[in-house]
Amino acid sequence: MTTDPSAASRPAVAVRFMLDADAAPGLLSRLLQPFARRDLIPDRMWSHRAGEIMHVEIAMTAMPGDAVHLLEGNLRQVVGVRSIAQIRPEAVRQEAVRQEAVRQEAVRQAA
């Protein structure tokens, strides 16, 4: 959600950022700072520690489209971030449709 009056004129996109980072105190708050600087509130944030690595997902259902690549760049600069992937729902849907078609073809061939 944003209070920026010009945000209404920009197209909004849904996006998820999947990150792996070194587990450290303050990591989660550092990951939220780029959102706060743009007056954005993530719709979902999930994290899980696996040993020395934190797996983090931050999702927004309506982010200004022109802010996505900037925010991803800011997240990459956070100390301890090892990798980041950006996932958009249309890509997830396309992959699900492809997997279902492969599954149906396998069922047909088995019959």
N, C-alpha and C positions, 0 to 999 in steps of 0.2 A: 504494500500500500504506500502511496506517496501523496504528499500535499503540494507538490510542484504544479502550479497552474498550467504550465506548458505541456505537462505529461498527457493531458487529454488529447492533444493533437498528434502524439507519436503512437505508432502501432505497438501494442503490447504482445509479448510472447511468453510462453511457458518454458521454463528451463530448470534443469537440475544440474548441480555441480557435485561430482563425486571426487573426493580428495583422499589421498593417503599422505599422512604427515607423521613426523616424529612426535610421540606422546610427550607432552610437556605442559606444565601449569601455564595457564593463560592462552593456550592455543585456540580454544573455542572462541574466546572473546576477540582475539586477533582476527579470526576468520569472519566475524560479524562486523568488524569495523568498516570494510569497504561498502557494505550495505547501508550502515548508519550514515556514512558520509554523503550518500545519495538520497537519504531520507526514505529508504526502502526497508520493509520488514519482511523477512522470509516467511513463507507459509508453513514450511516444515524444515526442521533441522534434526538430524539423527547422527549419533556418533557411537562408535564401538571401539574399544581398545583391544588389540591383539598383541600382547607383549609390548614391544617398544614402538609399535605403529598404531596410530589412530586412523580409523576409517570414518569419514565424515560425508554426509549428504546434506546439501542445502538446496531447497527447492522454492521456486516462486511460480505461481500460476499466471501472473500478469506483471512482467518486468518490461520497462521501456526497451524496445528492440535495439536502440542505439547505445544502451548501457551494458549490454551483455558482454561484448568483447572487452570493454574497459574493466568491468568487474572481474572477469576471468583473469585479466592481466594483473590486477591488484591482488587477487587470491594467490597467483603464482609467486608473487613477491613476499608473501608472508613467510617469516623465518620458520623453517622446519617442513614446509610443504615439499613432498617428494614428487607427487604426480597429481594431475587434475584432468578430469574428463567432463565435458559438457554434453548433456543429453537433452534433446528436445523431444517432446511427445510424438511428433510426426515420425521421427526416426524409430522410436520404440514401436509404434503401431506398424510401420512397414516391416520391421523385423519379425513381429508377431505374425503378421499375415504370411510372410515367407515361410516361417517355421511351420505354420498350420498347413500350408500347401505341401510342404515336404512330408509332413506326417500323413496327410491324406493320400499322397502318392504311394507311400510305403504300405499303407493299409490296403490300397487297391492291388498292389503288386503281390502282397501276401495272400490275397483272397483267390 
